[in-house]
Amino acid sequence: MALDQYSDLPVAELGNGTDLKQKGGASPPEYDTREKEGIAAPREVGHGDGRVGARIAPVLPHLQGYDFGDTDAGSDILGKQIELESGNALQYRTCSWQKTAGLLFSEYICLAIMSFPYSYSILGLVPGLILTVVIAALVLYTSLVLWEFCLRHPEVRDVCDIGQMLFWGQTWAWYATAVMFILNNTFIQGLHVLVSAKYLNTITNHSVCTVGFSAIATIICLVCSLPRTFSALSKLGTASAFFTFISVLLATIFAAIEDHPALYPSMGEIEVLAVPAKGTTFVAGMSAFLNISYTFIGQITLPSFIAEMRDPRDFPKALWAVTIAEIITFGLVGSIVYAYTGTNYNTSPAFGSLGNEVYKKVSFSFMIPTLIFLGVLYASVSARFIFFRIFDGTVHKTSHTVKGWSAWIGILACTWLGAFIIAEVIPFFSDLLSLMSSLFDSFFGFIFWGVA
């Protein structure tokens, strides 16, 4: 059911204008009282008249707990969430838009940037850059649609709740979305286990077998996944994005200043193409397209981030900042590195194209925080999804208890075990990227939000 058809309707069933006050912490969003209509609407949300449209469905049965309100018109769901958790040891709706931006930067400014030179070598530089801008614009649009959906339904916590609401409240839709959600996140964790193992192999000159390095990387990531709120992870996310930027900047500079790429001149002179080479297969072109799509598509985590924002109306600020940075960074890094390594000497990730071993190790080393953190972020999203489903409405969710922490660690351990297995079964970076994109990203990146 499209959101646009509700654009002129007031926000119904989300509050009655009651002034909710909490015992410390940030104040809940302010609401305008409309006594004649008996409703309240958030200020400056979505449209110039302060309206975002009506709900498409009542609150789902499993979300009608003590902290999510119910379907009554007098229930201020968002304000009630913030008010009721104000005295808890673990508070979830605490992220500012700046902290959310840090999480988004860590998700998008990642190792997959270094697959862009490879994609451009297959697609040609001009089609590659055009696709970069087009995909970014599509993801931006669908992310804004998703944001507006979450404003209308502030009780939703993740993409699975949205899936059930979109498909007529059917329970099967929740479970089908949940399976794809967990698999997507676990595959991304596996990708980072794989690349972390490759890094350790590179930096130590293969002193231990790849399986051993994968196990080490898995344990490190598990330990770093322990924080239970996104607010606690946001500073790490910002640092991760910063170090990733330094890493790709160094790789780009090194590719430009070194005499020649790795293996030169065994495959002839460097060849840079504006359009795809004659004879490029559909499979190769689609693989390159999916590599680009994977880097941009991350809407699957956005409901989880929005669900922990103190004021979800500020989400577009974070989204626009990240999208602009993405287009500039991805386009420049992909085109410059490709221009100096060419079609015939390009690797994925592009660190392998650097001929100087010192350059390769130095630039790759700055990627370490991202190799760990981005997998940690997706592990946390998966763990919270399962943990909240099990312990919703209990003291284990809102307080530090032995049972709560034991379950949290156990869930994380299971996700990282699955990631380790995936990394060993599919030990090729580009192939794993393409597989993940074909299985999950087209659906969660475009189709899902088209239904919304």
Buried (B, 14 or more C-beta within 10 A) or exposed (E): EEBEEBBEEBBBBBBBBBEBEBEEBBBBBEBEBEEEEEBBBBEEBBEEEBBBBBBBBBBBEEBBBEBBBBEEEBBBBBBBBBBBBBEBEBBBBBBBBEBBBBBBBBBBBBBBBBBBBBBBBBBBBBBBBEBBEEBBEBBBEBBBBBBBBBBBBBBBBBBBBBBBBBBEEEEEBBEBBBEBBBBBBBBBBBBBBBBBBBBBBBBEEEEEEBEEBBBBBBEBBBEBBBEBBBBBBBEBBBBBBBBBBBBBBBBBBBBEEBEBBBEBEEEEEBEBBEEBEEEBEEEBBBBBBBBBBBBBBBBBBBBBBBBBBBBBBBBBBBBBBBBEBBBEBBBBBBBBBBBBBBBBBBBBBBBBBBBBEEBBBBBBBBBBBBBBBBBBBBBBBBBBBBBBBEBBEEEBBBEEBEEBEEBBBEBBBBBBBBBBBBBBEBBEBBEBBBBBBBBBBBBBBBEBBEEB
